[in-house]
Amino acid sequence: MIDKVWAATALKSYCWRLSPGADLKQSLQAFAESYAVTAGCILTTVGSLQQASLRFAGQDSATVLTDRFEIVSLVGTLSRSGMHLHLAIADSQGQTLGGHVMPGCLIYTTAEIVVGILPELTFQRQLDDQTGYRELAITDLGEQ
């Protein structure tokens, strides 16, 4: 059930490249903090990892995989107050695996990232009594 739909009138995009050894999640959090991002989304990301740290569905902790992986998809929301990111990777045989991005996803050759910023919204994480998780809470700055 949808509680409410928000519409932002502007989208500002930022693009950059991560170098070998950079931590994907930590780099995205540093970007959000440095640019005071209140609401953003991953538009696209391609690249490769030498290590993936993913939390699979229904698991409490991360699984760390060491190999050469292609980033085939990165999706999610981010702000300086938190983020929710899912990553799909492919191995040398094209087998894909995906999960929740955890610290320790280390870049192998590159990660080309494009993030969209929604300046009229604020994304925060609040405990949801129904799910037991910190879920997305959206505030429209134009309505305040």
HUVENBEL-V164402 format. One record per residue. N is the residue number from 1. OMEGA is omega in degrees with one decimal (999 if undefined). Layout:
BEGIN
{{N,OMEGA} {N,OMEGA}}
END
This chain:
BEGIN
{{1,178.9} {2,178.8} {3,-176.7} {4,176.5} {5,177.3} {6,176.3} {7,175.3} {8,-176.9} {9,-176.3} {10,173.7} {11,178.4} {12,-177.0} {13,176.5} {14,-178.7} {15,174.3} {16,-179.0} {17,173.4} {18,-178.4} {19,179.1} {20,177.9} {21,-179.5} {22,176.4} {23,-174.3} {24,-176.7} {25,179.6} {26,179.0} {27,177.4} {28,177.7} {29,178.1} {30,176.0} {31,-178.2} {32,179.7} {33,-178.2} {34,-178.1} {35,177.9} {36,-178.3} {37,175.4} {38,177.8} {39,179.4} {40,178.1} {41,175.8} {42,176.7} {43,175.6} {44,174.3} {45,170.9} {46,179.1} {47,-177.1} {48,178.4} {49,170.4} {50,175.9} {51,176.5} {52,176.0} {53,-173.9} {54,170.9} {55,-178.1} {56,-178.2} {57,176.4} {58,-178.9} {59,-179.4} {60,-176.1} {61,-177.7} {62,169.2} {63,-179.5} {64,179.9} {65,179.7} {66,-180.0} {67,172.7} {68,-177.0} {69,170.2} {70,170.9} {71,179.7} {72,176.5} {73,169.7} {74,-179.9} {75,174.3} {76,177.7} {77,179.0} {78,172.2} {79,-179.7} {80,179.9} {81,176.4} {82,-179.3} {83,176.0} {84,-172.6} {85,172.9} {86,-175.1} {87,170.3} {88,-179.7} {89,176.7} {90,177.8} {91,-176.0} {92,177.1} {93,-179.7} {94,177.3} {95,-177.0} {96,-179.4} {97,-179.5} {98,178.3} {99,-179.1} {100,-178.2} {101,177.0} {102,173.6} {103,179.9} {104,171.1} {105,-171.7} {106,-177.3} {107,175.9} {108,178.9} {109,-176.3} {110,163.7} {111,178.5} {112,-169.6} {113,172.2} {114,-178.7} {115,174.5} {116,179.7} {117,178.4} {118,-170.0} {119,-178.7} {120,-179.2} {121,171.9} {122,175.1} {123,174.2} {124,177.7} {125,179.8} {126,179.1} {127,177.8} {128,-178.0} {129,-178.3} {130,-177.5} {131,-176.1} {132,-179.8} {133,173.0} {134,-174.9} {135,-178.7} {136,172.6} {137,-174.2} {138,174.9} {139,176.0} {140,-177.0} {141,178.4} {142,-178.6} {143,-177.7} {144,999}}
END
